[in-house]
């Protein structure tokens, strides 16, 4: 089983960030005790959570009739990027339980933002795609998020904006590492931390 970004943000991101910051040397768990690395992991976890919370709050204030939970938004984005995906495949990719994925799909179908169509080979299997309404809402929400961050960065000192720009490649690397980590990697680290 692979850990995916949404899962890691919730329960184990501090641990997974520590793995990345230790340059992926899982064999020597003593490296994880670096207090600066741990502080960075903790602060990054808090910062990501706070940024997501602020983005959702402003989104809710402006688009109260179009607000999705984080899981619904991530699922909707996934369907947008993978037209024709099956519910089970999306659930696996997003590391959510199949019954949770089914609940999300029912809500998104009810909101008219996704549609399910039967496959040619097996009429019992449904493939998901966005409706025109779903595309329009997703586009509006995406534009809002981009505009909000662009306006906020315009109010930062140049050094802070440049620091954010320089951090993006490293954060993308971090996401890649988290996405490729196995459950056993996380279990090893957790066991080492709680000895």
N, C-alpha and C positions, 0 to 999 in steps of 0.2 A: 504494500500500500504506500502510495506517495502522499506526502503532506502537501496541501495546496495553500496558497496565500491567504484566502479567507479563514481557513482553519487556524493557520499559524498566528494570525492577528489576534484571535481570541485567546486561546489557552496558553500556547507555548512560544509566542514570538520572542520573548526575552531570551529564552533558551536557544532558539534557532538563530537569533542575531549573534549571540555569543559564539555559536559554532562558526558562523561566517567570519566574525571578527578575529577568530583564532586561526584564520587561514585554512579552515577545513581540516585541521589536524585532529581528527576524532580519536586517534589511537592514544594520545596523551591527554587524558582528561584533567590533569593538573593544570594545564594551560588555561582552563576555564576560570580559574580563581583570580585572574587579573582584575583588580578592583576598578581600574579605569574602563576596561572592556565591559564589565558588568554595569557600571554607571551609564556608559554610552547606550547599552542595550535597554536599560530601564528608561532612560530619558527618550530614546527613540520610540519605544513602545507608547509612552505617554503622549509624545508629540503627534504621532500618527493618529492615536485615538482622539486627541483634542481637535486636530484638523478635520477629521471625519465628522466629528460632532458639530463643529461650527458650520461646515459645508451643509450638513443635513438640516441644521436649524434655519439657515438662510434659505435653503431650498424649500423648506416647509412654509416659511413666512411668505414666499413669493408664489409658490405653486401648491397650495394646500390641497387642491383637488387632484393633483398628479403626484403625490408623494408616495414612494414605495419604501418598504423596509430596506435595510442594507442588503439582506439576502435576496429580496425581490429585484432590487436594482442590479445586483451582480448577476443574477440569473438572466434578467432581461438583456444585459450587455453581452452575456455569453451567447444567448440565442441570436442576437444581432451579428455577432462575429462568426457564428457557426450555423447559418441557416440550414434547416432540415435536420437539426440534431434531435436525437431521441432523448426522452426525459432521463432515462437511466444513464446515458452517456454524459449528459450535463451534470447530473448528480455526482457521478464519479469525478469528473473534471473539477468540480467546485468543492469536493469533499463534504458533501451534505448527504444525510440519510435519504434513501429513496422515498420514504413517506413524507419527509419534509419537502422534497422536490415536488412531489405530487400535490401537496398543499399549496405550494407557491404557484405551480402551473394552474391550478383551479382558480386561484385569485387573479392571476394575470389573464386567463381566459375570460373570467367574469368582467374584468376591466376593459376587455376588448383590445388588449395590446399585443397578445400573441394569438396564433391560431394553430390548431392541430389538424394535420391531414394524414390519412392512412397511406402507408407505403404500398407500392404496386405489388410487391412480392408477398406481403402479409398484411391484410386489411386490419388486423388487430393491433398492429404496431403503428404508433403515431409519431410523426415528425413535426417539430415545432418551427415556426417562423414568425417574424413580426408582422403585424397588420400595418396598414398605412398609419393608423392612429398611433400604434406603438412606435413606429419610426419617427413620427412627428414629435411625440412626447420625449422620446429618448434624445432626439436632436436638440430640443429646447432645453432639456435638463443639462445636457453636455455643454451647450453654448453658455448656459448660465454659470456652470462651474468654472469654465475657462475664463469668462468675463470677470467673475468674482475674484479669482486668483490673480488675474492680470491687473485689475484695479488695486488690489491689496499690495501687490509687489511694487506698483508704481509709488506707493507711499512709504516704501522701505528705503533706508540708506542704500546707496549703490553697492557698498561692500556686502550687505546682507543679501541683496538680490543676486550678486555674483556668487556668493557662497551657496545659495540654493541651486543656481545653474551648475556649479561644479559638483554638487552632491548627487545630481540626477543619475549620472552613469554608475556611480557606486551603489545607489539604491536599486537600480535595475539589476546590477550584479547580485545584490542581496536577494532580490525577489527570485532570480534564477536559481540561486543556491537553495533557498527555502523550498522552491517547487520541486527540486530534485532530491530532497532529503527523504529518507525512508523513516518509517515509524521506529525501526530499531535504532537508528541514529539518535532520535530524540529520547528514546527509552534509556540508552546508554548514558546520555548526558544527564538526564534526570536522576538516574541511579547514582552517578558520580556526585551530583550536587547534594543529595540527601544522605550520604554516608556519614 
